[in-house]
Amino acid sequence: MQYKRILLKLSGEALMGERSHGIDPVRITEYAKEIKAAVEKGVEIAIVIGGGNIFRGVAGASNGIDRVQGDYMGMLATVINGLALQSAIEGEGIDTRLQTAIKMEQVAEPYIKRKAVRHLEKGRVVIFSGGTGNPFFTTDTAAVLRAAEINADVILKGTRVDGIYSADPEKDKSAVKYDIITYKEAMNKGLKIMDMTAFALSEDNRLPIIVFDMNTSGNLMKLLSGEKIGTLVKN
């Protein structure tokens, strides 16, 4: 395997599958199977999950909800997704631990870096939910923060698109795909695949990011085996 410890970033929208909202049991089971295959090859996997399939703080703010309140609502949505993902992965026979950035002991462990690393060393999948625990920060930024804290080798951002393009390929057929791009180029071009804070934090910590299509079966294992899939963002 090319990487020993990874941080897998999954968007909440990815869990919707073909639905307009909520969680598609077929899609989340597919993800669990992909994750199981990687764990069985000895890869240590931590996951940060978004909440956009349930609630987005920014969208709430545009509809009159206080931004801070909206962001906390979004954080709680990521906990719901984390519980669903935990259930799906454990359904495949893989041990997991769910940690939250906001304390809710009846539901999950509070985020403690040393505990998280120990779980990974024992072969457990660790799911980080609750974002950073602070408003005004996205789950992309949470993913980079957690990856840096646990000394992950790489951040794998699983999306429904097969990499980073010069424009939205679903809207612009002339969009060009990048195989490799630097953080500076991504920020200067205003590419929206991750927010600027996440890119800047990745650059500061020299954390490579690979954006790839998680919805194509086998892609995660191909990536971990060293195949050139998706778009690599690096210094």
For each residue, the residues with C-beta under 8 A, 3 or more apart:
1: 4 41 42 43 224 225
2: 223 224 225 226
3: 6 43 153 154 224
4: 1 42 43 44 153
5: 43 44 45 46 120 150 151 152 153
6: 3 38 43 44 45 46 152 153 154 155 156 224
7: 46 47 48 143 146 147 150 152 154 155 156
8: 35 45 46 47 48 156 158 220
9: 47 48 50 139 140 143 155 156 157 158
10: 14 15 31 47 48 49 50 85 158 214
11: 14 15 50 52 139 158 159
12: 15 16 49 50 51 52 53 54 77 78 81
13: 16 50 52 53 160
14: 10 11 27 31 53 158 159 160 214 215
15: 10 11 12 23 24 27 28 31 49 53 81 84 85
16: 12 13 19 20 21 22 23 24 27 53
17: 24 26 27
18: 24
19: 16 22 23 24
20: 16
21: 16 53 54
22: 16 19 53 54
23: 15 16 19 27 28 53 81 84
24: 15 16 17 18 19 27 28
25: 28 29 88
26: 17 29 30
27: 14 15 16 17 23 24 30 31 215
28: 15 23 24 25 31 32 84 85 88
29: 25 26 32 33 88 91
30: 26 27 33 34 215 217
31: 10 14 15 27 28 34 35 85 88 158 214
32: 28 29 35 36 85 88 89 91 92 94
33: 29 30 36 37 92
34: 30 31 37 38 214 217 218 219 220 221
35: 8 31 32 38 39 45 47 89 92 94 125 220
36: 32 33 39 40 89 92 93 94
37: 33 34 40 41 220 221
38: 6 34 35 41 43 45 220 221 224
39: 35 36 42 43 45 94 123 125
40: 36 37
41: 1 37 38 221 224
42: 1 4 39
43: 1 3 4 5 6 38 39 224
44: 4 5 6 120 121 123
45: 5 6 8 35 38 39 120 125 126
46: 5 6 7 8 116 120 125 126 127 128 146 147 150 152
47: 7 8 9 10 35 85 125 126 127 128
48: 7 8 9 10 127 128 129 139 142 143 146
49: 10 12 15 78 81 82 85 127 128 129 139
50: 9 10 11 12 13 53 78 81 139
51: 12 54 55 56 74 75 76 77 78 80 81 139
52: 11 12 13 55 56 74 77
53: 12 13 14 15 16 21 22 23 50 77 81
54: 12 21 22 51 77 80 81
55: 51 52 59 60 70 73 74 76 77
56: 51 52 59 60 70 74
57: 60 61 67 70 71 72 73 74 75 135
58: 61 62 67 70
59: 55 56 62 63 70
60: 55 56 57 63 65 67 69 70 73 74
61: 57 58 64 65 66 67 70
62: 58 59
63: 59 60
64: 61
65: 60 61 69 70 73
66: 61 69 70
67: 57 58 60 61 70 71 135 136
68: 71 72 135 136
69: 60 65 66 72 73
70: 55 56 57 58 59 60 61 65 66 67 73 74
71: 57 67 68 74 75 131 135 136
72: 57 68 69 75 76 102 135
73: 55 57 60 65 69 70 76 77
74: 51 52 55 56 57 60 70 71 77 78 131
75: 51 57 71 72 78 79 101 102 129 130 131 133
76: 51 55 72 73 79 80 102 130
77: 12 51 52 53 54 55 73 74 80 81
78: 12 49 50 51 74 75 81 82 129 130 131 139
79: 75 76 82 83 98 100 102 104 107 108 129 130
80: 51 54 76 77 83 84
81: 12 15 23 49 50 51 53 54 77 78 84 85 129
82: 49 78 79 85 86 98 100 108 127 128 129
83: 79 80 86 87 98 107 108
84: 15 23 28 80 81 87 88
85: 10 15 28 31 32 47 49 81 82 88 89 127
86: 82 83 89 90 96 98 127
87: 83 84 90 91
88: 25 28 29 31 32 84 85 91 92
89: 32 35 36 85 86 92 94 96 125 127
90: 86 87 93 94 95 96
91: 29 32 87 88
92: 32 33 35 36 88 89
93: 36 90
94: 32 35 36 39 89 90 124 125
95: 90 122 123 124 125
96: 86 89 90 124 125 126 127
97: 108 109 115 116 119 124 125 126 127
98: 79 82 83 86 107 108 109 127 129
99: 108 109 110 111 112 115 116 126 127 128 129
100: 79 82 103 104 107 108 109 110 111 129 130
101: 75 111 128 129 130 131 132 133 134 142
102: 72 75 76 79 130 133
103: 100 110
104: 79 100 107 108
105: 108 109 110
106:
107: 79 83 98 100 104
108: 79 82 83 97 98 99 100 104 105 129
109: 97 98 99 100 105 112 115
110: 99 100 103 105
111: 99 100 101 116 128 130 133
112: 99 109 115 116
113: 116 117 149 150
114: 117 118
115: 97 99 109 112 118 119
116: 46 97 99 111 112 113 119 120 126 128 146 149 150
117: 113 114 120 121 150 151
118: 114 115 121 122
119: 97 115 116 122 124 126
120: 5 44 45 46 116 117 123 124 126 150
121: 44 117 118
122: 95 118 119
123: 39 44 95 120
124: 94 95 96 97 119 120
125: 35 39 45 46 47 89 94 95 96 97
126: 45 46 47 96 97 99 116 119 120
127: 46 47 48 49 82 85 86 89 96 97 98 99
128: 46 47 48 49 82 99 101 111 116 142 146
129: 48 49 75 78 79 81 82 98 99 100 101 108
130: 75 76 78 79 100 101 102 111 133
131: 71 74 75 78 101 134 137 138 139 141 142
132: 101 137 141 142 145
133: 75 101 102 111 130
134: 101 131 137
135: 57 67 68 71 72
136: 67 68 71
137: 131 132 134 141 142 197
138: 131 141 142 195 197 198
139: 9 11 48 49 50 51 78 131 142 143
140: 9 143 144 157 194 195 197 198
141: 131 132 137 138 144 145 195 197 198 201
142: 48 101 128 131 132 137 138 139 145 146
143: 7 9 48 139 140 146 147 155 157 198
144: 140 141 147 148 155 198 201 202 205 207
145: 132 141 142 148 149 201
146: 7 46 48 116 128 142 143 149 150 152
147: 7 46 143 144 150 152 154 155 205 207
148: 144 145 151 152 201 205 207
149: 113 116 145 146
150: 5 7 46 113 116 117 120 146 147
151: 5 117 148
152: 5 6 7 46 146 147 148 155 207
153: 3 4 5 6
154: 3 6 7 147 207 208 209 210
155: 6 7 9 143 144 147 152 202 207 208 209 210
156: 6 7 8 9 209 210 212 220 223
157: 9 140 143 193 194 209 210 211 212
158: 8 9 10 11 14 31 212 213 214 215 220
159: 11 14 193 211 212 213 214
160: 13 14 213 214 215
161: 165 169 170 211 213
162: 177 212 213 216 229 230
163: 177 178 179 211 212 213 230 231
164: 177 178 181 186 191 193 211 231 233
165: 161 168 169 172 175 176 177 178
166: 175 176 177 178 189 191
167: 171 172 174 175
168: 165 171 172 175
169: 161 165 172 173 175 177
170: 161
171: 167 168
172: 165 167 168 169 175
173: 169
174: 167
175: 165 166 167 168 169 172
176: 165 166
177: 162 163 164 165 166 169 231
178: 163 164 165 166 181 231
179: 163 228 231 232
180: 231 232 233 234
181: 164 178 185 186 191 231 232 233
182: 185 186 233 234 235
183: 186 187 199 200 202 203 233 234 235
184: 187 188 203
185: 181 182 188 189
186: 164 181 182 183 189 191 193 194 199 233
187: 183 184 190 191 196 199 200
188: 184 185
189: 166 185 186
190: 187
191: 164 166 181 186 187
192:
193: 157 159 164 186 211
194: 140 157 186 198 199 202 209 211
195: 138 140 141 198 199
196: 187 199 200
197: 137 138 140 141 200 201
198: 138 140 141 143 144 194 195 201 202
199: 183 186 187 194 195 196 202 203 233
200: 183 187 196 197 203 204
201: 141 144 145 148 197 198 204 205 207
202: 144 155 183 194 198 199 205 207 208 209 233
203: 183 184 199 200 206 235
204: 200 201
205: 144 147 148 201 202
206: 203 235
207: 144 147 148 152 154 155 201 202
208: 154 155 202 232 233 234
209: 154 155 156 157 194 202 232 233 234
210: 154 155 156 157 223 229 230 231 232 233
211: 157 159 161 163 164 193 194 230 231 233
212: 156 157 158 159 162 163 219 220 223 229 230 231
213: 158 159 160 161 162 163 216 219 229 230
214: 10 14 31 34 158 159 160 219 220
215: 14 27 30 158 160
216: 162 213 219
217: 30 34
218: 34 221 222
219: 34 212 213 214 216 222 223 229 230
220: 8 34 35 37 38 156 158 212 214 223 224
221: 34 37 38 41 218 224 225
222: 218 219 225 227 229
223: 2 156 210 212 219 220 226 227 229 230
224: 1 2 3 6 38 41 43 220 221
225: 1 2 221 222
226: 2 223
227: 222 223
228: 179
229: 162 210 212 213 219 222 223
230: 162 163 210 211 212 213 219 223
231: 163 164 177 178 179 180 181 210 211 212
232: 179 180 181 208 209 210
233: 164 180 181 182 183 186 199 202 208 209 210 211
234: 180 182 183 208 209
235: 182 183 203 206
